[in-house]
Amino acid sequence: MHAVLPRAADLSDPLAEDFRLAMRRLAGHVAIVAAGAGDTLTGMTVTSVASLSVTPPAVTVSVAKTASLHALLGEGSHFGVSGLTHSHRDLADRFAGRHGLSGPQRFAAGNWRGLDGGAPTLADAAFALRCTIERIVDWHTHSIVVGRVDGVAVGPGDGADCGGLVYRNGSYAVTDILA
């Protein structure tokens, strides 16, 4: 069986370019989604994590098929989600590939837990979720991953002081201005 890599979006298409510009204006909470252990440990920065349901607790995340994380995602496997705060800007860049690091090298910074269990999360995240994949929906260049939440850790305080990190129009911002 041969893996078929998705075609890159045709940005010469005016609709595709307009859509890309519109989505840059949509602010999204920044998170790191991570999976694997040992040599297969990998993760990526995302703004695509969304709550799907409370009963049972579940989230969705969109993952590019070209991302190294995609290869580790299969039904029944695990992943971790770490919601980032203002103090995690460098980690967000690190896991977005801006430091030229990949795989386990990205985890050399940060206070990680669960590195041997397939669902790594940051100990000082605004929130951390351990998820089991229940469904993967292929959608052109990406997959929509549905994860049942098996564990939750919420950072200290009422959330007003955590300064959640958001990304909009190519820049980071902090949500404490909303408090």
N, C-alpha and C positions, 0 to 999 in steps of 0.2 A: 504494500500500500504506500503510495506516495503522498507526502504532505503537499497540499496546494496552498501556496502563500497568497494572501489576499492582494488584490491590486491596490495600489495607493490611490487615494482620492484624486480625481482629476480636477485640480484647482484652476484649470483654464476654463472650467464650466462656471459661468457667472452664478448659478444657483449654489453650487458647492462653496464658492468663495464667500458669497453673502451669508450662507449658513455658518461657515467657520467664524466669520466676524461676529455674527449674532451670538454664537455660543461663547465667544471670548468675553462677552458682556454679562454672561450669567455667572454670578458669584457661586462658588462651590466650596464646601468645607474640605480641607486638605487632610488626607489620611494616607497611611502606608498600609498596603495589603501585602502580606508575606506568607510564604509556605516553604515546605521542605525542611531538611536537616542535613548537617554535615556539608558535603560537597554540593548537594542540590539546593541548599538554602538560597532563596532569592526573594526579592520584593520589589515593589514599585510604588511611586507616588500616584495617587488618584484623587479626583474630585467627583467620582461617579458612584460613591457608596450611597445607598438610599434604603430607608426602612421599607420593608415590604409588608410585614404584619407583626402584630404583638402576640397573637395566639394562633399558631406557635410563633415565637420570636424568630424573625427572618429578615435578611437583608439581600439586596442585589448589588452587584458591582460589575461594571463593564471593563473587560480586559481585551486589549488588542491581541490578535492571534500571533503577531510577530514578537510579543513580549516573552521574555524567558519564563516568566511566571505562568504563562498560558500552558506550557508543556506539563506542568505539575498538577494542573487542575483536572480532576476527574471525579465523577460521582462517587461519594463516600470518602473522598480525601478531605483534608482539613486546611483551613487558612485562618490567619489572624488579621484583624483590622485594628489599627491604632489611630485614633483621632488626634491630630497634632495641635499643639498650642503655639503661642508666639515664640517660645524658646526653641522650637524645632525647625526653624527656617532652613538651617544648614542641612539637617537630616532630610527635609523635603527635597532640597536640591540634590543631595547625595543619591536618593532613591529615584530621582527623575533622570539620573544619568549625567548630571552636569559636572560631576567630578571625575568622570572617566572610569568609574569603578563598576564592577558587576558582581553578581552572585554573592558569595559569602563575604567578599571584601566590603560590601556596603554596611555590614553589621558590625564592623570594627568600632564604629562610633555609636553612642546611645547605650542606654541601660535596658537590655533585652531580656525577656524571660520566655521560656518555652522553646528555646532554640533546638532542643532535641526531640520535640514532640510534634513537629509539623505545622504548628500554628503560632509562630513567633509574634509577640506583642511588646510594645514599649512599656516599661514599668511606670514611667511618669507621664503617660498619655492622658489626655482629657477623658478618654474612655478607651477601653480595649474590649474586643469581641473575639471569642474563639468560635469558629463556624465549621460545620460539616456541609459539604456540597451536596445538595439534593437534586439540582437540575442545572444543566448548561444548555443555553439556547444559542445556536450559531446565528449570527446576524452580519452577513457580509464580511467586513474586516475585523469584527469584534465578536466576542462571546459575552452573553449576559449570564452571569453566574448567580445562582440562587443558593444562599447559604443559610441553613438552620443554625440559629445561635445556641451554642451549648454552654457558654460561659460569658459573663459580663464583669468587667471591673470599671468602676467609675472613679475618676480623680477626686481629690479632696475638695471640700467646699460645696457651694450650691451651684457651681458652674459659672457664676458671674465673674469670678476672679481667675478663671482658667485662660482667658484670652485665646479662644479658638482661632486657628489659622484658616483664612479663606484665600482663594485665588480668583482674581478677576482681571481680565484684559492684560494678562502677562505680568501681573504684580501680586505680591502677597499683601494682605491686610489682616488686621486683628479684630475679632468681633467684640472685644471689651467695650468698644464705642456704643454697642447696643445695650449694655447693662444699665 
